[in-house]
């Protein structure tokens, strides 16, 4: 512990966490959200001594709103910058310099602190005499309130870590889900980059880790990161439609690695470089098919320049999909195979066919044999649940007679596949919900590979969801495992409702197929929240069971021509809008809008997205790439 930290830790660590935290809120032209952010900071209770709001020379009513709040809340102080800084670093530095409490936290104007965040972080810092404490950040997609935990592996249980002993800490580059002792920051000269410097938290976090503090982690959710994809001005993390964003990210990453190396933290620098492959590279590759040709060429050139500095040890330290992607980019001077690379970069990863070989070794393609898909076969290769297996799904919503699904084997070739209800709980989610009303609830029979499947039940009456599945073998790995059953899971996007059906798989050469027909009226009724008719989104996943006892769970890739919105008559709902669609990652999902009011909600959402596109045109000129859908 640095000597200059002593003042911070002379206090009794068991004392109540009273008035020891300054929360620094920064904002620019965000009058619509900054009040919620400030209120969430003030609501943290007595642990927060003051809230310092820094208005970065806003031209809307952000500053006026802050002044009005400060007149009513003595703990709120407002700093009005005379000129806009162009970034987040300068106003945060202003806030730290103005802070009077021994600890500081950071909050962006469009996010919020959940109740108890300051108490959890301050309690951990005092209890463990740690100058830095950190907790879980939740990434919340609005308006649907779909939550994703950020780097959850670091925050599963309380712990105290030293960065040099735990290089995985470099994976959490956020500064907002942490609490810092002000004396610690001052003693080590840790500040944010000034001015227009995107990804400034990369550099700040590298400086913190380079100082080798004790870091106390807690499993509590301490920050809610709001993601508004239909915002007129997207956040830096979402504003990736210009290659300047990629260039800025490369610069921030390069500077972070330099900081770690200069401090003697070679393991941390190595972990940061590998993290770039596993996270940053894959995130941008996923979006390449949607970009303009000019963007792709510029991005590819910058990526090759960055990857040229990697050695084989660093490439082999990355996960299989990341290292294969890096090798393809290095091996080709121009962009190629973007759809295939995008699917390999998805989470979970999918390696699309064709599957080429050279001298018995899996390779990327016949014309790129030097890019070996190492680690896929042979000794030490991963088990099936860690393989980038592709499961294709052709889907459509319809009513009336059954017909062939485009992009899948014709239904007669899949006859005899019975959708048995699935009632077994597993360790990958909550127990499945009961079978849909009217469904066959007879026990699930044992499935023996090679035996004829049971007869198909009658097609559900009314609107239904037809799904054809194809599981691709991967260099013989599945043929050895012998898949025989697939559990099809439909999970409501809010996480509450779940329906799972089990189907036997039919073996067809180097692939396995199955078919499901599901009534939509009952599914839509199950997805209602508190009796409302709000639009619903159902994600489709599968778990494949093999004769060897192995199994794997993955999303399915949306293929075929049935991905369109269809209005279906429904006795229960009057009208039912149904649309199977591909998410931004290419996975299949199903959107349902039961009833006229729900259909109106869909129309209003489309109008908001259209307005966002219009706003983007005004900001960047002609928009070559539309914003991603709000359910990506």
Residue pairs with C-beta under 8 A, 6 or more apart in sequence:
1 9
1 129
1 131
1 214
2 184
2 187
2 188
4 183
4 184
4 186
4 187
5 131
5 181
5 183
5 184
5 187
7 102
7 183
8 102
8 103
8 131
8 181
8 182
8 183
8 184
9 129
11 126
13 126
13 127
13 129
14 126
14 127
15 126
16 46
17 46
17 47
17 118
17 119
17 122
17 123
17 126
18 46
18 47
19 46
19 47
19 48
19 49
19 101
20 47
20 49
20 101
20 102
20 103
20 122
21 44
21 47
21 48
21 49
21 101
21 103
21 104
21 105
21 118
21 122
21 179
22 48
22 49
22 50
22 51
22 52
22 95
22 99
22 100
22 101
22 103
22 104
22 105
22 182
23 41
23 44
23 48
23 50
23 51
23 52
23 104
23 105
23 106
23 107
23 113
23 118
24 52
24 54
24 92
24 95
24 96
24 99
24 104
24 105
24 106
24 107
25 34
25 37
25 38
25 41
25 51
25 52
25 53
25 54
25 95
25 107
25 108
25 109
26 53
26 54
26 56
26 88
26 91
26 92
26 95
26 106
26 107
26 108
26 109
27 34
27 37
27 53
27 54
27 55
27 56
27 58
27 62
27 66
27 108
27 109
28 55
28 56
28 57
28 58
28 62
28 84
28 91
28 109
29 58
29 59
29 60
29 62
29 233
30 58
30 60
30 62
30 109
30 110
31 58
31 60
31 61
31 62
31 64
31 65
33 109
33 110
33 226
34 53
34 62
34 65
34 66
34 109
34 110
35 65
35 69
36 112
37 107
37 108
37 109
37 110
37 111
37 112
37 113
38 51
38 53
38 66
38 69
38 76
40 107
40 112
40 113
40 114
41 48
41 51
41 107
41 113
42 48
42 51
42 73
42 75
42 76
43 113
43 115
44 113
44 115
44 116
44 117
44 118
44 119
45 118
45 119
47 118
47 119
47 122
48 75
48 118
49 75
49 100
49 101
50 75
50 76
50 77
50 99
50 100
50 101
51 73
51 75
51 76
51 77
52 77
52 78
52 79
52 95
52 98
52 99
53 66
53 69
53 70
53 76
53 77
53 78
53 79
54 78
54 79
54 81
54 91
54 92
54 94
54 95
55 62
55 63
55 66
55 78
55 79
55 80
55 81
56 81
56 84
56 85
56 90
56 91
57 80
57 81
57 82
57 83
57 84
57 85
62 109
63 78
63 80
66 76
66 78
67 78
69 76
70 76
70 77
70 78
77 98
79 91
79 94
79 95
79 98
81 90
81 91
81 94
85 91
85 194
85 195
85 196
86 195
86 196
87 193
87 194
87 195
87 196
87 197
87 198
87 200
88 108
88 192
88 200
88 201
88 236
89 191
89 192
89 193
89 194
89 195
89 197
89 200
89 204
90 192
90 194
90 195
92 106
92 175
92 192
92 200
93 191
93 192
93 194
95 104
95 106
96 104
96 182
96 185
96 191
99 182
101 182
102 181
102 182
102 183
103 122
103 125
103 179
103 180
103 181
103 182
104 179
104 180
104 182
104 185
105 113
105 117
105 118
105 121
105 176
105 178
105 179
105 180
106 175
106 176
106 178
107 113
107 176
107 223
108 176
110 226
110 228
110 235
111 176
111 223
111 224
111 225
111 226
112 224
112 226
113 222
113 223
113 224
114 138
114 221
114 222
114 223
114 224
116 220
117 135
117 220
117 221
117 222
117 223
118 179
120 135
120 218
120 220
120 222
121 133
121 134
121 135
121 178
121 179
121 218
121 222
122 133
122 179
124 130
124 133
124 135
124 158
124 216
124 217
124 218
125 131
125 132
125 133
125 179
125 181
125 216
127 216
128 160
128 214
128 216
129 214
130 160
130 213
130 214
130 215
130 216
131 180
131 181
131 183
131 184
131 213
131 214
132 178
132 179
132 180
132 181
132 184
132 208
132 213
132 214
132 215
132 216
133 178
133 179
133 215
133 216
133 217
133 218
134 154
134 155
134 172
134 177
134 178
134 179
134 215
134 216
134 217
134 218
134 222
135 155
135 177
135 178
135 217
135 218
135 219
135 220
135 221
135 222
135 223
136 149
136 150
136 152
136 155
136 177
136 218
136 219
136 220
136 221
136 222
136 223
137 149
137 150
137 151
137 172
137 174
137 176
137 177
137 221
137 222
137 223
137 224
137 225
138 147
138 148
138 149
138 150
138 221
138 223
138 224
138 225
139 147
139 148
139 149
139 150
139 225
139 227
140 146
140 147
140 148
140 224
140 225
140 226
140 227
141 147
141 148
141 227
141 229
141 630
141 631
142 226
142 227
142 228
143 630
144 493
144 494
144 537
144 630
144 631
145 494
146 493
146 494
146 631
149 155
150 172
150 174
150 177
150 225
151 171
151 172
153 168
154 168
154 169
154 171
154 172
154 217
155 217
155 218
155 219
156 219
157 219
158 216
158 217
158 218
158 219
159 216
159 217
160 214
160 215
160 216
160 217
161 169
161 214
161 215
161 217
162 212
162 213
162 214
162 215
163 169
163 170
163 209
163 210
163 212
163 213
163 215
163 265
163 268
164 212
164 265
164 267
164 268
166 215
167 267
167 268
167 270
167 271
168 271
169 209
169 215
169 268
170 205
170 206
170 209
170 260
170 268
170 271
170 272
170 275
171 271
171 275
171 279
172 205
173 199
173 201
173 202
173 205
173 256
174 201
174 205
174 223
174 225
175 192
175 201
175 204
175 205
176 201
176 223
176 225
177 222
177 223
180 208
184 190
184 211
184 213
185 191
188 207
188 211
190 204
190 207
190 208
190 211
191 204
191 207
192 200
192 201
192 203
192 204
193 200
193 203
193 204
197 203
197 248
197 252
198 236
198 245
198 248
198 249
198 252
199 236
199 248
199 249
199 252
199 253
200 252
202 252
202 253
202 255
202 256
203 252
203 255
203 256
203 259
205 256
206 255
206 256
206 257
206 259
206 260
206 272
207 259
209 260
209 265
209 268
210 259
210 260
210 262
210 263
210 265
210 268
211 263
212 263
212 265
227 235
227 238
228 234
228 235
229 238
229 612
229 627
229 628
229 629
229 630
229 632
230 608
230 609
230 611
230 612
230 627
230 630
231 612
232 611
232 612
232 615
232 616
232 619
233 615
233 619
234 627
236 245
238 627
239 245
240 246
240 284
240 287
241 291
241 295
241 616
241 620
241 623
241 624
241 625
241 627
242 295
242 620
243 295
243 298
243 299
243 302
246 284
246 299
246 302
246 303
247 302
249 280
249 284
250 302
250 306
253 272
253 276
253 280
254 306
256 272
257 269
257 272
257 273
260 266
260 268
260 269
260 272
261 269
270 314
270 317
273 310
273 314
274 314
274 317
274 318
277 310
277 314
277 315
277 318
277 319
277 322
277 323
277 325
277 326
278 318
278 319
278 322
281 303
281 307
281 322
281 325
281 326
281 345
282 321
282 322
282 325
282 345
282 347
283 345
284 299
284 303
285 325
285 341
285 342
285 344
285 345
286 342
286 345
286 346
286 584
286 585
287 342
287 584
287 628
288 296
288 299
288 335
288 338
288 341
288 342
289 338
289 339
289 342
290 625
290 628
291 299
291 624
291 625
292 624
292 625
295 624
295 625
296 335
296 338
297 334
297 335
299 335
300 329
300 334
300 335
303 329
304 329
304 330
304 333
307 326
307 329
307 330
308 330
310 326
315 323
315 326
315 327
316 323
316 374
318 326
320 349
320 373
320 374
320 375
320 376
320 382
320 388
321 344
321 345
321 349
321 351
321 388
323 374
324 344
324 364
324 371
324 373
325 341
325 344
325 345
327 364
327 371
327 372
328 336
328 337
328 341
328 364
328 368
328 371
331 364
331 368
331 370
331 371
332 368
337 364
337 365
339 352
340 351
340 352
342 586
343 349
343 350
343 351
343 352
343 390
343 557
343 586
344 350
344 351
344 352
344 388
346 555
346 585
346 586
346 587
347 585
348 388
348 554
348 555
349 388
350 388
350 389
350 390
350 391
350 554
350 557
350 586
351 373
351 388
351 389
351 390
351 474
352 390
352 557
353 390
353 472
354 365
355 362
355 474
355 475
356 362
356 363
356 364
356 365
356 366
356 369
357 363
357 475
358 366
358 369
361 372
361 373
362 372
362 373
362 376
362 377
362 475
363 369
363 370
363 371
363 372
363 373
364 371
364 372
364 373
365 371
375 381
375 382
376 387
376 474
376 475
376 477
377 475
377 476
377 477
381 477
383 550
384 477
384 478
384 481
384 544
384 546
384 550
384 551
384 552
385 550
385 551
385 552
385 553
386 552
387 474
387 477
387 552
388 474
389 471
389 472
389 474
389 478
389 544
389 552
389 554
390 471
390 472
390 474
390 557
391 469
391 470
391 471
391 472
391 542
391 544
391 554
391 555
391 556
391 557
392 407
392 408
392 469
392 470
392 472
392 556
392 557
392 559
393 467
393 468
393 469
393 470
393 540
393 556
393 557
393 558
393 559
393 588
394 405
394 406
394 407
394 408
394 467
394 468
394 559
394 560
394 562
395 405
395 465
395 466
395 467
395 468
395 540
395 558
395 560
395 562
395 563
395 580
395 588
395 590
396 405
396 465
396 466
396 560
396 562
396 563
396 564
396 566
396 580
397 463
397 464
397 465
397 466
397 520
397 562
397 566
397 568
397 578
397 579
397 580
397 590
398 463
398 464
398 466
398 566
398 568
399 462
399 463
399 464
399 568
399 569
402 411
402 459
402 466
402 517
403 411
404 410
404 411
405 411
405 466
405 468
405 515
405 560
405 562
406 560
406 561
406 562
407 468
407 559
407 560
407 561
408 468
408 469
408 470
408 513
408 515
408 559
408 560
409 468
409 470
409 508
409 513
411 468
411 515
413 506
413 508
413 513
414 468
414 506
414 513
414 514
414 515
415 456
416 452
416 453
416 454
416 455
416 456
417 453
417 456
417 503
417 504
417 506
417 514
417 515
418 453
418 454
418 455
418 456
418 457
418 503
418 504
419 457
419 488
419 501
419 502
419 503
419 516
419 517
419 518
420 440
420 442
420 444
420 445
420 501
420 502
420 503
421 435
421 439
421 440
421 441
421 444
421 500
421 501
421 502
422 432
422 444
422 487
422 500
422 501
422 502
423 432
423 434
423 435
423 444
424 432
424 444
425 431
425 432
426 543
428 543
428 553
429 489
429 491
429 498
430 498
432 489
432 498
432 499
432 500
433 497
433 498
433 499
433 526
435 441
436 499
436 518
436 519
436 522
436 523
436 526
437 522
437 525
438 519
438 522
439 522
440 457
444 502
445 454
447 484
447 485
447 504
448 484
449 482
449 484
449 507
449 547
453 504
453 506
454 504
459 517
460 517
460 518
460 519
461 519
462 519
462 520
462 521
462 568
462 569
462 570
462 571
463 519
463 520
463 521
463 568
463 569
463 570
463 576
463 578
464 517
464 518
464 519
464 520
465 516
465 517
465 518
465 519
465 520
465 523
465 578
465 580
465 590
466 515
466 516
466 517
466 562
467 488
467 515
467 516
467 517
467 518
467 540
468 513
468 514
468 515
468 560
469 486
469 488
469 503
469 513
469 514
469 515
469 516
469 542
469 556
470 511
470 512
470 513
471 478
471 483
471 486
471 505
471 511
471 512
471 513
471 544
472 478
472 510
472 511
473 479
473 510
473 511
478 512
478 546
479 510
480 548
481 546
481 547
481 548
481 550
482 546
482 547
482 548
483 505
483 507
483 512
483 544
483 545
483 546
483 547
484 504
484 505
484 545
484 546
484 547
485 502
485 503
485 504
485 505
485 544
485 545
486 502
486 503
486 505
486 512
486 514
486 542
486 543
486 544
486 545
487 500
487 501
487 502
487 503
487 542
487 543
487 544
487 545
488 500
488 501
488 502
488 503
488 514
488 516
488 540
488 541
488 542
489 498
489 499
489 500
489 540
489 541
489 542
489 543
490 498
490 499
490 500
490 518
490 523
490 538
490 539
490 540
490 590
491 497
491 498
491 499
491 538
491 539
491 541
492 498
492 526
492 527
492 536
492 537
492 538
493 536
493 537
493 538
493 539
493 589
493 631
494 529
496 529
497 526
497 527
499 518
499 523
499 526
501 516
501 518
503 514
503 515
503 516
504 514
505 512
505 513
505 514
505 544
506 512
506 513
506 514
512 544
520 568
520 570
520 576
520 578
520 592
521 570
521 571
521 572
521 573
521 576
521 594
522 572
523 538
523 592
524 536
524 570
524 572
524 573
524 576
524 592
524 594
525 572
525 594
527 536
527 538
527 592
528 534
528 536
528 594
533 573
533 593
533 594
533 595
533 597
533 598
534 598
534 601
535 591
535 592
535 593
535 598
535 601
535 602
535 605
536 591
536 592
536 593
536 594
537 589
537 590
537 591
537 592
537 631
538 589
538 590
538 591
538 592
539 555
539 587
539 589
540 555
540 556
540 587
540 588
540 589
540 590
541 553
541 554
541 555
541 556
542 553
542 554
542 555
542 556
543 551
543 552
543 553
544 551
544 552
544 553
544 554
545 551
555 585
555 587
555 588
556 587
556 588
557 582
557 586
557 587
557 588
558 580
558 581
558 582
558 583
558 586
558 587
558 588
558 589
562 580
563 579
563 580
563 581
563 582
564 579
564 580
565 577
565 578
565 579
565 591
566 577
566 578
566 579
567 575
567 576
567 577
567 599
568 575
568 576
568 577
568 578
569 575
569 576
570 576
570 594
572 594
573 594
573 595
574 595
574 596
575 595
575 596
575 599
576 592
576 593
576 594
576 595
577 591
577 592
577 593
577 594
577 598
577 599
577 602
578 590
578 591
578 592
578 593
579 590
579 591
580 588
580 589
580 590
580 591
581 588
581 589
581 590
581 591
582 588
582 589
583 589
583 629
583 631
583 632
584 628
584 629
584 632
585 632
589 631
591 602
591 631
592 598
593 599
593 601
593 602
605 630
609 627
609 629
609 630
612 627
613 623
613 626
613 627
616 623
616 626
616 627
617 623
